Amino acid sequence: MASKKIVLAADGLSATVADATAADIFTTAISTTEALSGTYSLIQKALFVAGGMAVQNNRLGRGWNPISAS
């Protein structure tokens, strides 16, 4: 099954669906009118989690490694 990109129309009442590309993982990351489904959506969410973990570790003075525990 292929990942899809859902784009909300300007009127807010309809949407278009098309096949997603790997670049869409990054281009839809902060969009309020576009979303991904399928595998690319799961990859995007995993990158959000890893990024949040890296920021938290850096904030605690442990560096940018998201899996660093000490």
HUTA-V167751 format. One record per residue. N is the residue number from 0. RES is the residue in one letter. PHI is phi as a letter, one per 40 degrees, with the letter a starting at -180 (NA if undefined). OMEGA is omega in radians with two decimals (999 if undefined). Layout:
# HUTA-V167751
N;RES;PHI;OMEGA  N;RES;PHI;OMEGA
This chain:
# HUTA-V167751
0;M;NA;-3.09  1;A;c;3.04  2;S;c;-3.13  3;K;b;3.05  4;K;b;-3.13  5;I;b;-3.11  6;V;b;3.11  7;L;c;3.12  8;A;c;-3.10  9;A;d;-3.13  10;D;c;3.13  11;G;g;-3.09  12;L;b;-3.13  13;S;a;-3.13  14;A;a;3.05  15;T;b;-3.13  16;V;b;3.12  17;A;a;3.06  18;D;c;-3.13  19;A;c;3.04  20;T;b;-3.13  21;A;c;3.13  22;A;c;3.14  23;D;c;3.08  24;I;d;-3.10  25;F;c;-3.05  26;T;c;3.13  27;T;c;-3.01  28;A;d;-3.12  29;I;b;-3.12  30;S;c;3.07  31;T;c;-3.12  32;T;b;-3.14  33;E;b;3.12  34;A;a;3.10  35;L;b;3.01  36;S;b;3.08  37;G;g;-3.06  38;T;c;-3.14  39;Y;c;3.08  40;S;c;3.12  41;L;c;3.09  42;I;c;-3.14  43;Q;c;3.14  44;K;c;3.10  45;A;c;3.09  46;L;c;3.06  47;F;c;-3.13  48;V;c;-3.13  49;A;c;3.10  50;G;c;3.10  51;G;c;3.09  52;M;c;3.13  53;A;c;3.12  54;V;c;-3.14  55;Q;c;3.12  56;N;c;3.11  57;N;c;3.11  58;R;c;3.13  59;L;c;3.10  60;G;g;-3.11  61;R;b;-3.11  62;G;g;-3.04  63;W;c;-3.13  64;N;c;-3.06  65;P;c;-3.13  66;I;b;3.11  67;S;c;-3.11  68;A;b;-3.12  69;S;b;999
